[in-house]
Amino acid sequence: MPILSVITVVKDDATGLRRTLESLTAQVELVQHPANWELVIVDGSTPPLESQLESAPAKLTRYFWQQPAGIYSAMNYGVFEAHGDYLLFLNAGDTLATNSTLNSLIQFLAANSPDWAFGRVLFTSVSGRELVEPDWDYHGEANRLFARGLFPSHQGTLIKRELINTLNGFDLSYQITSDYQMLLRASLVAQPLVIEFPIAKFQQGGASTHNWFTAAKEFHRARVEVFRPSGWARFVEWSDTAVGYTKAGLGRAMTEVHRG
């Protein structure tokens, strides 16, 4: 049984899928024991993108086509089909940070056996400009219910398959932020370990970027439903949510002005 399953979800994005597969294929020769990992691809494309698998590590890849039902339905499907002890969701377009990242992750998991763990994700803008993620403290943000927008990205998070199954996977009532909501629930079960090296690269421009208003509401809903804050904690969460919403709205407005 592999230590790590990398789950890649794709829908109508052949270019993004090729980029992800090329990143993973570049890792193969550096992994000390190839049987320690697998790639699970869940495709909701029309027509299916199975022809793009020429650039995938063939012996380590399992491909599934699923009737489109949303990204989190596909991610749940990937969890169901995965064999690894740990899961990493690296969706179409995402890449690993370096050619040695996969081997380093496998070694980290084998040595530490965390319930879940996270590391830095390197963000780039749509134009390709690298964006610097601010330094932040997990426990400090936990004390504020993660309402200031600082929380592990799913591309940089590894979680035990057993734990995610215990949490019943991703809640399909969330359109955009079910990964966030699931990791909030994980935070109540176990404290994560911090991985000291970058894990993935992610290009902005996905659903949470374009639908920022819906995302902001769902982030708030997730915190309220998971943590059920009351008293001062409820006021702090509401206050941080309002500040974050205002900043996001102003940032969006400035972007539109510059585009004009």
N, C-alpha and C positions, 0 to 999 in steps of 0.2 A: 504493500500500500504506500503511495507516495506521501511525502511530508506536506507538500504544497500543491494545491490546485489553483492555477490561474484561470479565472473565468472571464471570458471576453464576450460581451453582448454587442450585436451589430444590427442595424436596420438601414438598408439603402445607403451605405457609406463604404463603397469599395476602396476608396483612397485611404480612409481612416483605418480600415481593417488591414490593408497592406502595410501601413506604417507600423501598426502594433505587431503584426506577425514578423516583420523584418527585425524589430527590436528584440523579440523573443528568440528568434532564430540565431541572432548574434550572440546569445547567451549560452547556447548549447555546449560548445566545446569547453567552456570554462566551468561548467557544473561537474563536480567531481564524480557524482553518481547520478546519471541521467534518470534512473528510475525513481529518484526522490521528488520528481515533479511531473505534472501533466498540464495540458492546456485543454480547457473545455470551451468550445465556441457555441453560442446560442444565436442563431440567425433568424431574424424576422423579415428579411428582405424579399422583395418581389421584383424580378426573379431572384431565387436564392443565389448566394455568393459563394457556393461551394467551390466554384472554379478558381477562386482566389487563393485556395489553400496550397497552391504550389510553393508558396514562400513560407509555409508553416513547417515546424519540426514534425515530420509526418508520423513517426512511430510514437510520439508523445501527445498527439492531438486527437481529440474526439469531437466530432461535429454533429450538431443537432439543428434542425429547422423547426421553428415553432410558429404557429399562427400568431400574427402580431396581436399583443394584448397589453402593450406598455413595457417600458424598460424594467420595471420592478418585477413584473410577471416573468420576464425573461431571466432576470437575475435569480429569482426563486427557482426557476427551471434549472439553471446552472448549479445551484446549491444541491438540488435533488440528484443531479447526475454526477456530481463531483465525488472523487474517491479520497482526496487528500485529507490529512488531519487538519490543515489550515487552508483558508481561502484568501485569495487576493483578487479583487475585481478591477481588471484592467480593460476597460471597454474600448471599442473601436476609436482610434485616434490617440489613445494614451500610449505612452512608451515608458520603459524602465529608464532610470536616470543614467546608468552607465552599463557597459557590456558585462560587468562583473556583479551587478546588483542581485541577480537571481541567485547566484551561488552564495553571496553574502547573506541573503535572506534565509536560505535553507540552513546555513550554518548557525545563524542566530536562533532560529526556531528549534533546531535540534539541541542547542546548548541551554536554552532558557525555558522552553515549554510554557509560554505565557498563555493566558486565556485569550487575550488580544493584545496587540501592540501597534504602534503607529510611528511613522517617521515623516520627514519633510517631503513636500511635493513642490516641484519647481514649476511655476506658472509662466505661461507666455501669453501675450495678447494675440488677437487675431492677426495683427500685422507682423508677429514674430518677435516682438520685443519682450525680453525676459523681465518678469515682475518679481520684485523681492518680497517674499513672505515675511511678515514681521515676526520677531521672536516673541514667544508667549509661553506662559506657564500653565500646564494642564490643571493643576490643583487650584490655582488662582481663578481660572475661568470656571472650574466646577463650582466654586463657592458663589459664583454669580449665575449659576445654571446655564453657562455657555451662551448667555444672551447677548454678548458683545460681538458675536460673529466669528470667534476664534474656536475652532474645533477640528479634529482630524478629518482630512478628506478621505473618501473611500478608496481613492487610488493609492493612498499611503497607509492603508490600514490592513492588517492581517488579523484574522479572527478564526478561532477554532470552529470547525464545522459542527462539532457537538454543541457549542454554545449558540451558534446562529440557529440551529434546529430547535434548541430549547426555547429560544425567543420567537419561534415560529416565523423566522425569516422577515421579509420586507412587507410592511403593511400596505396593501394595494389601495387603501382609501386616500393615500397621499399621491399627488400627481408628480411632484418634483423633489420632495425632500424625505422620501421614505428611508434612504440610506442614513441621513442625519438622525431620524427618529429611532431607527434600529440601534444605532451606536449610542444614543442617549440611554436606551434601555440596557445596553451592555454595560454602560458606566455604573448602573445601579447594582450589577451583579459582580463585577470584578474591576480592579484597577489595572489599567494598561501599563505595559512597559514601553519606554521610549527608545526607538531605534535611532542611533546617532549618525546615520548616514542617509542621504536623500534616496527616496525609493522610486519616484515616478516623475514624469513630466506630463503636464496637462495644459491643453490649449483652451483658453476661455472662449465662450461663445455658445455654451450648451443651453439646455432648457432653463436652468436656474439663473443664467445671465440674462437671457432675453425676456423671461417672465418673472422679473424681479419682484413685482407686486404680489403675485401669487406665492412666490417662494417666501417672501417676508411673512406673509400670513401663515404659511404652513410651518415655518420655523417656530413662530410664536405658539401655534397650536400644539406642536410636538412637545415643547417645553412644558406647557400647561398640562397636557395629558399625561406625560411621563412623570414629571416631578410633583405635580399638584401643589404648587407653592401657595402659601398663605401668609398673612401678616406682612412683615418687612420683606421677606423673600419675594412675595408677590409684587410688592411695590418696586423692588430693585429690578425684577425681570421686566415689568411693564416699562420702567424708565429706560432701561438699556434697549428694549425693543423699539421704543419711540425714537431714541437717538439714532439707532441703526437704520430705521426706516427713513428718517429725515436725511441722513447721509447718503443712503442709496438713491433716494429721489433726487437730491441735488446733483449727485454724480451723474445720474442718467440725464438730467436736464442739461448739464454742462457738455456732456458728450454730444447731445443733439444740437446744441448751439455750435460746437466746433465743426460738426458735420455740415451744418448749414453754411 
